């Protein structure tokens, strides 16, 4: 197999590889938007609740593209080496949280975040490109002290796997093609996932 048909077929294959977690006290966390169509069938197959995980980077004051940390609705991870004033961090966290809150309400309505402490957490995306979002997500999930963190993705560059194996308990990946440029090149169908589709899938699974 050197290409995946679409996100749904990727989900079925990943769900088979994750069956050992069926019946465990766990949560499937999808990275929106593309991770949701992969995560929804996995959550269903494992009888786990599905939730979106929203993270956003904190940019450096002198260079907004350069990430010095990341924020979720519940936690913050900051690289101390950046030597940025605390007031700046506090302001950015507040600003970013506002936009994350709106996004969360759009996707999840008024459902409360499921506490991850002592749970098996399966983080799902439709592929790893740079891995920055996934890395931030892992850091933030760790602050909630889950029992186990598993990453499940259809496709990733080969060098990403050992990197993430150091960060989490298990990485499940279907394809690690050598000439990796973008996630979409390894799917036959790779359409944009809309907000509406995310909301529909979340409603169906919960």
N, C-alpha and C positions, 0 to 999 in steps of 0.2 A: 504493500500500500504506500503510494507516494503522494496521493492527494486525498482529501476528505471531501465527501459529497457536500454536506452543509453542516450547520451547527447542530441540527437535530440528530443527524446520524453520528456525529462526534459524541453527543450526549449519551446515546445508547451504548456506544463502545466504552466510554469512560465509566458509565454506570455498572457495566459488567465487571470492570476491573476493581470497582469499589464495593462489591457486594459484601465483603467481610465486615463492613461497617453497618450493615443493615441491622436495625434494632438497637443500635448504640444510642446513647443520649448525645445527640449531635445537632449541628446546624449547618446548612449549606449557605455559604455567603457568596453571592454573585457580584462581580465587578461590572457595573452597568457601563454602556448598555449592552454591548455584544456578549458579555458573559451570562446574561439572564436566559437566553434561549438554550444555552448549554446546561446551565445549572438547574432549570426547572424540571426537566425529566430525571435528572440525577436525584434531586430531592424527593421526587415522587417515588422513584424506584427504591430509595433507602428509607422511606417513611420518615423523612426529616423535614422540619420547617425550612422554608426558603426566605432569605432576607437579602437585601442589597447592602453592600458595604460601600460607603461613600468616603473617599479620601481626596484631599487636594494638597498640592505642595505649597509650602511657604517659600516665596521667592526672596532672594537677597535684596536689600534695599537699593544697592547699587546696580544690581543686574537681576531683574525679576525672573528671567529664564533659569537662573541658577538656584536649584532647590537647596534650602538649608534645613528643611524639616517638612513635616506633614501633619495634617490635622484630620481628625474624624469628628463625628458628633460627640464622641465620648472621651477621646484621648488626643494627646499631642506628643509628637516625637521631634526633638530638635537636636541638630548637630551642634554640640557645644563649641566645637572648634571655629564656628563661624564668627564668634565674638560680635554678636549683634545685640543692640540694647534691648533689655527686657520689655520696655514700653512698646517698641516696634513689634516684637513677637505677640504681645498681648493684643495689640490693635489688629494685627493681621489675623490672629486666631478668631477674634470676634467677628471680623468682616467675612472670613471664609466660612465660619460656622453658620452665619446667616444664610449664605447661598446654599450650603449643604442642607440646611434645615428645610428650605423651600423645595429642594430637589427630593429630599426624603419624603416630605409630605405629598409631593406629586406622585411618587412611586408607591409609598406604603400607606398613605392616608394617615389615620390617627393611630395605627398600630405601634405599640411600644417596641423598642429594641430588645431583643432576647439577650439576657446576660450570658456571656460565653464562658464564665468561670467553670472549670472542671468538665467542660464538654469537648467532644470531638468536633473540630471546626474544619470544614472542607471548603477551601477557597477556590472558586471556579472563574476562569475567564475563557475567552475564545482563542487565546493564544498569548504567548509572551513575545513582545518586540524588544523594547529596551529593558523591560522588567522593573522600571522605576515605580510605576503605580502599584505593582504587585509587592515590591519590596516595602513600600510605605504601608500597604495594607497589612502585611505580615507584622511589621513593627507595632502597629496600632492594635492588632488582634492580641499580640503577646502581652500588652499592658492589662488585658482582661483575664490573664492567667487560665487559658483553656488547658484541658488535659493533654490534648494532642492537636497539632496543626497539620493538615494535609493539603497540598496544592494539586488540583486536577485541571489540566489544560490539554487541548487537542494537539497543539503544535508549539515548538519552541526552538530557538537556535541551540545547537549542541552544548555550547559553553554555558548556557543558562542553567542547565540541570545541576551540575556539581555546585554551582553558586547557591542555588536555592536548597539543595540537600543539606547544606551547612546551616541553613536558617530554620528549617522546619523538620518535622518527623518523617514525612514521606512526600515524594513528588511522583505523580502519575501523569505520564505524557505519552500520547500515541505516536507522534512523529517528531524526530529531531533531524531535519534535513540539513546537509552540510552547506548548501549555498543559500543561506537565509537572508532575504531582504525585507520582506513584509509578511505579516500573518496571512493576508488575503491571497497570496500567491499559491497557498497550499489547500485552498478550498475550490471546488468546482462552482459552488454558489456562495457568494459572500456579500450579501446585501446589507445595507445600513439597517441597524435595528432602531426602530422609532420609539419614542417615549410611550406611545399608545400600546405598542406591542409589549414593552416592559410591564406596563400597568396591567394589561390583560393577563400575562403569564403569572404575575405575582398574585393577582386576584384568584386565578384558577387554582394555584397551588396552596393558597391559604384559605 
